[in-house]
Amino acid sequence: MTEPSTPFYDVVRARRDVRAEFTGEPVEPDVLERVLAAAHAAPSVGMTQPWDFILVRAPQTLRRFASHVAEKRVEFGASLPADRAATFAPIKVEGITESGLGVVVTHDRTRGGDHVLGRATVADTGVFSTVLAVQNLWLAATAEGLGVGWVSFYDEPVLGELVRLPEHVRPIAWLCVGRVAAVQAVPDLERLGWRARRPLAEAVHAERWSPRPS
C-alpha cells in the first residue's frame, strides 16, 4: 500500500525517533509555540486537557537526567541475553544534552474533578488523552523540520523529583526536541536490527481477534 503524497502523509512518513542527529541549535520561540499549540489542541476525554509541558533547558538539569538515563541503559543492557546485548550495544537511546531542550509532558489525574465525562468506565482515557498530545507535538515538530526523541529509560520518581512534580501529576514523556542535521530514512531500531517492522496486514482483524505471527 502506498499513501498519497499529501502534506499530512508526508509528515507521518517522515516522523522519526531522533537520537544522534541533533545539532544543538536553539528552537526559535515562534516555532516552539506553534508546536506546543498543536500539542495543546489534542482531543481529551471530557475536555479535561490533563497535560502540561515543562520546558527544560538548564544544562545542569539536562546532564543530571542524562546521567540517570545512562545508568538505566546499563541496567537494561545487563539484563539481556548475549545476542540481544550485542544488538543493543550500538543503539543510542537518548539525545538529552545534544538537543538542548527537553519537553516533559505530564498528566494530571485530578484535572476535571471527580466527574469526568467519558472517563467513568475507562480510567485510562485520561492518560490516553495526554499521549495524544505527545503525538500532536511530534507530528507538528516534524512538519517544522525539528527532531523529537522520546526518552523512556528512567524511573518516574527520579524524573518527578527533577522537575518538582506534585504527587498527583505523573511524567508521561521526556521529549528531546531540537534542530537536526538530518533524519534517518529507516528508523534506528529497524536499521540496527533490533526489530523488523510489522506489516499492517498482521495488525488488522475482521469482526473478532484472530491469531497472528508473533
Secondary structure as UniProt FT lines:
FT   HELIX           7..14
FT   HELIX           29..40
FT   HELIX           45..47
FT   STRAND          51..56
FT   HELIX           59..79
FT   HELIX           82..88
FT   TURN            89..90
FT   HELIX           96..99
FT   STRAND          102..108
FT   TURN            109..112
FT   TURN            117..119
FT   TURN            123..124
FT   HELIX           125..143
FT   TURN            144..145
FT   STRAND          146..151
FT   HELIX           156..162
FT   TURN            163..164
FT   TURN            167..168
FT   STRAND          169..180
FT   HELIX           188..191
FT   TURN            192..193
FT   HELIX           200..202
//
